[in-house]
Amino acid sequence: MSVERKPASIAELRLFTGVPQYENFAQLKNLLNVREMKASRHAFLFAEGPSLALPKSYDFEGETKYLNGFLAETHSSALIVIKDGAIQAEHYWLTGGRDVQWPSMSVAKSFISALVGIAVQEGFIKSVEDPMDRYVPSLSGSVYEGVRIKDVLQMSSGARWTEDYNDPSSEIFRLTVAMAPGGSLDAFVPTRDGTRVRTWHCVQVQFGRDSGAGHASGGGDGTFNFGLHA
């Protein structure tokens, strides 16, 4: 019996064509080959705070806009307001819900930042003012040579980045392919013309692996041993 082949990446799924994709985003774990990350045995629970009523309208560039219209236009599936560590507003639409898993995308940046801070504290990294290639030798000779760790953390390295999910030659499209099974971040970072892309994800993953930041206590039993539950 033949087994149905799953798409290799979100690029192959063509999730960014402009067509509403909330059905797909809500079930990516079923559409793609994924690995399950073990959750902490002690999940963090946000406290329930006083209820906050969302405004019905707001002013933008001299015009009155309506919140419900904006949420519908952007196909928003969830909106949560957390103030002083407590949930004050929590709403779901379309396929959203407390128990629905969505791709975290750029949330990874916050974890990488935390890992770098832990690595500095534990001595794996001397300073965020140091150049990237001091810890990732493979970046020598690239546009990242001499670029500070701080610059990459702030997404201000100055290197090229094109975020067109429908262009196979764009950096974001090629990154999603590189991160799929069989792909390679090491092969992706150099481009044909010798320049390198600015992306947080590929350079910082390389940085964490090659600098030892991934072995800091936060990368093992600390930072990634977590669980969140609203």
C-alpha positions as CSV (number, residue, x, y, z in Angstrom):
1,M,0.0,0.0,0.0
2,S,1.4,3.4,-1.0
3,V,1.9,6.0,1.7
4,E,0.8,9.5,0.8
5,R,3.8,11.9,0.6
6,K,3.6,14.9,2.9
7,P,5.0,18.3,1.7
8,A,8.6,18.9,2.8
9,S,8.1,22.5,4.0
10,I,5.6,25.3,4.4
11,A,7.1,26.7,1.1
12,E,5.8,23.6,-0.7
13,L,2.4,24.0,1.0
14,R,2.3,27.5,-0.5
15,L,0.8,29.0,2.6
16,F,1.5,32.6,1.6
17,T,-0.3,33.0,-1.7
18,G,-2.8,35.5,-0.3
19,V,-5.5,32.9,0.0
20,P,-6.9,32.5,3.6
21,Q,-4.9,29.7,5.2
22,Y,-6.3,29.5,8.8
23,E,-7.4,25.9,8.1
24,N,-3.9,24.9,7.2
25,F,-2.1,26.8,9.9
26,A,-4.3,25.1,12.5
27,Q,-3.2,21.7,11.5
28,L,0.4,21.9,10.3
29,K,1.3,19.1,12.6
30,N,-0.9,16.9,10.4
31,L,0.2,18.3,7.1
32,L,4.0,18.2,7.6
33,N,6.5,15.8,9.0
34,V,7.1,17.1,12.5
35,R,8.9,16.1,15.7
36,E,7.2,16.5,19.0
37,M,9.0,18.6,21.7
38,K,8.5,17.3,25.2
39,A,6.7,19.8,27.4
40,S,7.7,20.6,30.9
41,R,6.1,18.6,33.7
42,H,5.4,22.0,35.3
43,A,3.6,24.2,32.9
44,F,3.4,27.9,33.5
45,L,-0.2,29.1,34.0
46,F,-1.1,32.7,33.3
47,A,-3.4,34.1,36.0
48,E,-6.8,35.4,35.1
49,G,-7.0,39.1,35.6
50,P,-9.8,41.6,35.5
51,S,-11.8,41.5,32.2
52,L,-10.8,44.1,29.7
53,A,-13.3,45.3,27.1
54,L,-11.8,45.7,23.7
55,P,-12.4,49.1,21.9
56,K,-15.0,49.0,19.2
57,S,-13.1,51.5,17.1
58,Y,-9.7,53.3,16.8
59,D,-8.2,56.2,14.9
60,F,-5.6,55.4,12.2
61,E,-4.0,58.1,10.0
62,G,-7.0,60.4,10.6
63,E,-9.6,57.8,9.9
64,T,-11.9,55.9,12.3
65,K,-11.4,52.2,12.0
66,Y,-13.4,49.4,13.5
67,L,-11.8,46.6,15.3
68,N,-14.1,43.8,14.1
69,G,-13.5,44.9,10.6
70,F,-9.8,44.8,11.0
71,L,-9.8,41.4,12.6
72,A,-12.0,40.0,9.8
73,E,-9.8,41.7,7.1
74,T,-6.6,40.2,8.5
75,H,-8.2,36.7,9.1
76,S,-7.2,36.9,12.8
77,S,-7.8,33.7,14.7
78,A,-6.8,34.8,18.2
79,L,-6.2,37.9,20.3
80,I,-4.9,37.8,23.8
81,V,-4.1,40.7,26.1
82,I,-1.8,40.1,29.0
83,K,-1.2,42.9,31.5
84,D,0.9,42.6,34.7
85,G,1.2,38.9,34.1
86,A,-2.5,38.2,34.0
87,I,-4.9,37.5,31.1
88,Q,-7.4,40.4,30.7
89,A,-8.8,39.6,27.3
90,E,-8.8,36.3,25.3
91,H,-10.8,35.9,22.1
92,Y,-10.7,33.3,19.3
93,W,-12.2,33.2,15.8
94,L,-12.1,31.0,12.7
95,T,-9.9,27.9,13.7
96,G,-8.3,29.5,16.7
97,G,-8.7,28.1,20.2
98,R,-6.8,27.5,23.5
99,D,-6.0,23.9,22.5
100,V,-5.1,24.7,18.9
101,Q,-1.4,24.5,18.0
102,W,-0.2,27.1,15.6
103,P,3.3,27.6,14.2
104,S,5.3,29.9,16.5
105,M,7.4,31.5,13.6
106,S,9.4,34.4,15.0
107,V,8.8,33.5,18.6
108,A,12.0,31.6,18.1
109,K,13.9,34.9,18.2
110,S,13.0,35.4,21.9
111,F,14.4,32.0,22.8
112,I,17.6,32.6,20.8
113,S,18.0,36.0,22.6
114,A,17.6,34.2,25.9
115,L,20.1,31.5,25.0
116,V,22.7,34.1,24.0
117,G,22.2,36.0,27.3
118,I,22.7,32.7,29.2
119,A,25.7,31.9,27.1
120,V,27.3,35.2,28.0
121,Q,26.5,34.7,31.7
122,E,28.1,31.3,31.7
123,G,31.1,32.3,29.7
124,F,30.5,30.6,26.4
125,I,30.3,34.0,24.8
126,K,32.5,36.9,26.0
127,S,30.4,39.8,24.8
128,V,27.6,40.6,22.3
129,E,30.0,43.2,21.0
130,D,32.2,40.4,19.6
131,P,32.0,39.6,15.8
132,M,29.9,36.6,14.7
133,D,32.8,34.9,12.9
134,R,34.8,34.7,16.1
135,Y,32.3,32.0,17.2
136,V,31.2,30.7,13.8
137,P,34.3,30.4,11.7
138,S,32.2,29.4,8.6
139,L,31.0,33.0,8.4
140,S,34.6,34.3,7.7
141,G,34.8,35.8,4.3
142,S,31.0,36.5,4.2
143,V,29.2,39.7,4.7
144,Y,28.8,38.6,8.3
145,E,32.5,38.8,8.9
146,G,33.1,41.5,11.5
147,V,29.3,41.9,12.2
148,R,28.6,42.0,15.9
149,I,26.5,39.4,17.6
150,K,24.4,42.4,18.8
151,D,23.7,43.4,15.2
152,V,22.4,40.0,14.3
153,L,20.2,39.9,17.5
154,Q,18.7,43.2,16.5
155,M,18.3,42.2,12.9
156,S,20.5,45.1,11.8
157,S,23.4,43.3,10.1
158,G,22.9,45.1,6.8
159,A,22.9,41.9,4.8
160,R,20.3,41.3,2.1
161,W,16.9,39.7,2.9
162,T,13.9,39.3,0.6
163,E,10.7,38.0,2.3
164,D,8.7,36.9,-0.7
165,Y,7.2,33.5,0.1
166,N,6.1,32.9,-3.5
167,D,9.5,33.6,-5.1
168,P,11.6,30.4,-5.1
169,S,14.7,32.6,-5.4
170,S,13.9,34.7,-2.3
171,E,15.8,34.1,0.9
172,I,12.7,33.3,2.9
173,F,11.5,30.7,0.4
174,R,15.0,29.1,0.3
175,L,15.2,29.2,4.1
176,T,12.0,27.2,4.5
177,V,13.4,24.6,2.0
178,A,16.7,24.5,3.9
179,M,15.0,23.9,7.2
180,A,12.9,21.0,5.7
181,P,14.1,17.4,5.9
182,G,17.1,16.9,3.6
183,G,17.9,20.6,3.7
184,S,21.0,22.3,5.0
185,L,21.4,25.7,6.7
186,D,25.2,25.4,6.0
187,A,24.5,25.1,2.3
188,F,21.8,27.8,2.4
189,V,23.8,30.7,4.0
190,P,26.2,31.2,1.1
191,T,24.4,32.4,-2.0
192,R,25.4,32.3,-5.7
193,D,26.8,35.8,-5.8
194,G,28.7,35.4,-2.5
195,T,26.5,37.5,-0.4
196,R,24.7,36.2,2.7
197,V,21.3,36.8,4.0
198,R,20.3,38.6,7.1
199,T,17.9,36.0,8.5
200,W,17.8,35.6,12.2
201,H,16.9,31.9,12.0
202,C,19.7,30.4,9.9
203,V,22.6,32.5,11.2
204,Q,21.5,32.3,14.8
205,V,21.0,28.5,14.7
206,Q,24.5,28.2,13.3
207,F,25.8,30.6,16.0
208,G,24.1,28.6,18.8
209,R,25.5,25.3,17.5
210,D,29.1,26.5,16.7
211,S,29.6,28.9,19.6
212,G,28.6,26.6,22.4
213,A,25.5,28.7,23.3
214,G,23.3,25.7,22.6
215,H,25.2,23.8,25.4
216,A,24.6,26.5,28.0
217,S,22.4,25.4,30.8
218,G,19.4,27.3,29.3
219,G,19.7,25.3,26.1
220,G,19.4,22.0,27.9
221,D,17.4,21.7,31.1
222,G,16.8,25.4,31.5
223,T,15.2,27.4,28.7
224,F,13.8,24.7,26.6
225,N,12.4,22.7,29.5
226,F,9.2,24.8,29.5
227,G,5.5,24.7,29.1
228,L,2.9,27.3,28.6
229,H,-0.8,27.0,29.2
230,A,-3.2,30.0,29.0
